[in-house]
Amino acid sequence: MEHKDSTKQLRECLSRLFDARYSGTTSVAYAHQQGMADGYMQALRDLGLVTDADLLRIVADERARAGERADSAPRHIPAGRAVQHFA
């Protein structure tokens, strides 16, 4: 696997992780995505395909992108139930 391909896959993995975080997903789903991202980053480091500085830059970039997507996403606020008053 080439450096370009590996960083592209890492960015996709981090994108899913941060999207899960900002969408309010369950703890289990978020933990799964976090484990996948952590394992992939460790493998890339162990293979010498990326440095710590590369990883920090990639994570910061993807976190910022996910934050921008979350900020620009329309928010749905449910109307709630009608309140009945008994007199």
KOLKOL-188204 format. One record per residue (C-alpha): residue number from 1; residue in three letters; chain; x, y, z. Coordinates in Angstrom, 1 decimal. Each point is the difference from the previous one (the first is absolute). Layout:
N
PT  num  residu  chaine      c1      c2      c3
PT  NUM     ALA       A       X       Y       Z
...
***
This chain:
87
PT  num  residu  chaine      c1      c2      c3
PT    1     MET       A     0.0     0.0     0.0
PT    2     GLU       A     1.3     3.4    -0.9
PT    3     HIS       A     0.2     3.0     2.3
PT    4     LYS       A    -2.7     1.8    -2.0
PT    5     ASP       A    -2.5    -2.9     0.1
PT    6     SER       A     0.6    -0.6     3.7
PT    7     THR       A    -0.5     3.6     1.0
PT    8     LYS       A    -3.2     0.1    -2.1
PT    9     GLN       A    -1.4    -3.0     1.8
PT   10     LEU       A     1.1     1.5     3.4
PT   11     ARG       A    -1.9     3.2    -0.9
PT   12     GLU       A    -3.1    -2.0    -0.9
PT   13     CYS       A     0.2    -1.9     3.3
PT   14     LEU       A     0.5     3.2     2.0
PT   15     SER       A    -2.9     1.7    -1.9
PT   16     ARG       A    -2.3    -2.9     1.1
PT   17     LEU       A     1.3     0.3     3.6
PT   18     PHE       A    -0.6     3.8     0.3
PT   19     ASP       A    -3.3    -0.2    -1.9
PT   20     ALA       A    -1.1    -2.6     2.6
PT   21     ARG       A     1.1     2.2     2.8
PT   22     TYR       A    -1.8     3.1    -1.3
PT   23     SER       A    -3.2    -1.8    -0.9
PT   24     GLY       A    -0.5    -1.3     3.5
PT   25     THR       A     0.3    -3.6    -0.8
PT   26     THR       A     0.0    -2.7     2.7
PT   27     SER       A     3.1    -0.6     2.2
PT   28     VAL       A     0.5    -3.4    -1.5
PT   29     ALA       A     0.0     1.2    -3.6
PT   30     TYR       A     2.4     2.8     0.9
PT   31     ALA       A     2.3    -2.2     1.9
PT   32     HIS       A     0.1    -2.4    -3.0
PT   33     GLN       A     1.0     2.8    -2.4
PT   34     GLN       A     2.6     1.3     2.5
PT   35     GLY       A     1.5    -3.4     0.3
PT   36     MET       A     0.2    -0.4    -3.8
PT   37     ALA       A     1.6     3.4    -0.4
PT   38     ASP       A     2.5    -0.6     2.8
PT   39     GLY       A     1.0    -3.4    -1.3
PT   40     TYR       A     0.4     1.3    -3.5
PT   41     MET       A     2.2     2.9     1.1
PT   42     GLN       A     2.2    -2.3     2.1
PT   43     ALA       A     0.4    -2.4    -3.0
PT   44     LEU       A     1.0     2.9    -2.2
PT   45     ARG       A     2.6     1.2     2.6
PT   46     ASP       A     1.3    -3.5     0.4
PT   47     LEU       A     0.5    -0.4    -3.7
PT   48     GLY       A     1.8     3.3    -0.2
PT   49     LEU       A    -2.5     1.5    -2.5
PT   50     VAL       A    -0.8     3.0     2.2
PT   51     THR       A     1.7     2.0     2.7
PT   52     ASP       A    -1.6     1.3     3.2
PT   53     ALA       A    -0.1     3.4    -1.5
PT   54     ASP       A    -1.8    -1.3    -3.1
PT   55     LEU       A    -2.6    -1.7     2.3
PT   56     LEU       A    -0.5     3.2     2.0
PT   57     ARG       A    -0.5     2.0    -3.1
PT   58     ILE       A    -2.5    -2.5    -1.6
PT   59     VAL       A    -2.0    -0.3     3.2
PT   60     ALA       A    -0.2     3.8     0.5
PT   61     ASP       A    -1.1     0.4    -3.7
PT   62     GLU       A    -2.7    -2.6     0.2
PT   63     ARG       A    -1.3     1.2     3.4
PT   64     ALA       A    -0.3     3.5    -1.4
PT   65     ARG       A    -1.8    -1.3    -3.1
PT   66     ALA       A    -2.4    -2.0     2.0
PT   67     GLY       A    -0.7     3.0     2.3
PT   68     GLU       A    -0.8     2.1    -3.0
PT   69     ARG       A    -2.4    -2.6    -1.4
PT   70     ALA       A    -1.7    -0.3     3.4
PT   71     ASP       A    -0.3     3.8     0.3
PT   72     SER       A    -1.5     0.3    -3.5
PT   73     ALA       A    -2.4    -2.9     0.4
PT   74     PRO       A    -3.7     0.9     0.4
PT   75     ARG       A    -1.3    -0.7     3.5
PT   76     HIS       A    -3.4    -1.6     0.5
PT   77     ILE       A    -1.7     1.0     3.2
PT   78     PRO       A    -3.1    -2.1     0.6
PT   79     ALA       A    -3.2     1.8     0.6
PT   80     GLY       A    -0.8    -2.0     3.1
PT   81     ARG       A    -3.4    -1.0     1.3
PT   82     ALA       A    -3.0     2.2     0.3
PT   83     VAL       A    -0.8     0.8     3.6
PT   84     GLN       A    -3.6    -0.5     1.1
PT   85     HIS       A    -1.2     2.0     2.9
PT   86     PHE       A    -2.8    -1.3     2.2
PT   87     ALA       A    -2.1     2.6     1.7
***
